[in-house]
Amino acid sequence: MYRFLLSRQWVILTLVGLALIPVMIKLGYWQFHRHEHKVAQNQLIARSLAADPVPVTSLTAPGRELPRRDMWRTVSATGTYDTAHEVVVRQRTAADEQSIGYYVVTPLLLGNGEAVLVNRGWISAGNDLTRFPDVPAAPRGKVTVTGRMMADETTAASGIKDTKGLPARQVMLINSKEQAKRAGRPMLGGYIEQTGPEPSGNTPELVPEPDHDSIGPHMAYAIQWWLFAAAVPVGWIVLVRRERRDRVTAAAEQAEQTREDEAAGAARDGGRTAEPAGSGEAEPAGSGETEAAGDHAAPAPAKP
């Protein structure tokens, strides 16, 4: 009763199921690894934010790529702002995660001739995106800035396309190497995401602390994919048993119908055979009596 499994339909269905199982298992592990990455990143952010502040020059240097272990570390830097080479970064979201505007990035000149980029915060985009926006002025004179150390942004890491031909002093990515070329001076690798001093008056809105509590739905997705993978053979068995049951039922009904048809045919054949025999044996009552009377009748006496 399982010969139907060799049919084209069932062979294709079985092969599709066998192909889906490893794919779903792999997708489950992909989501599981994303969950592990998110958990590890949350732990790194929490450790970095809790660490004691250090001078920015102890973590980075001109042209150096910031190691992942040093991201989000609290650093401090003292110097004067170079507002002549200030730029704004397009398409950035405010703390409400809805409003779109600019990040204000200003080089901070250190005492050794080097500079470090400082993301001073977010401002509204305004109505005219073709000109440099009205940016709150940076503090004059020597200042000490504290903030989170961040790695240079790249298209590969952020997914943001570095669009060319933008209006003057507008960029898409915060990148120390690109700004070093524009400013004509060495820039420390990475940039500072300012957290202090606290803003007062007309100043950019500071970038909020990164979320390091939520872990996202990746673990739930992983479990779902694995359940889907387990459901494939279970579903296949259910379908096979249902198909076998339907075929057995159909065969039984066909056999019953065949028996009924044979019985009905036999009954019809028996009726046709009995009808001629009955008609030959029966004789009319009158004919028999006439013959009997003729046999026993005395001849009439002859007249003289």
Helices and strands as residue ranges (DSSP letters): G 3-6, H 8-50, E 54-55, G 56-58, G 68-70, E 74-81, G 83-85, E 87-93, E 100-109, E 115-124, E 143-150, H 155-158, E 170-171, H 176-183, E 187-196, H 218-281, H 285-296
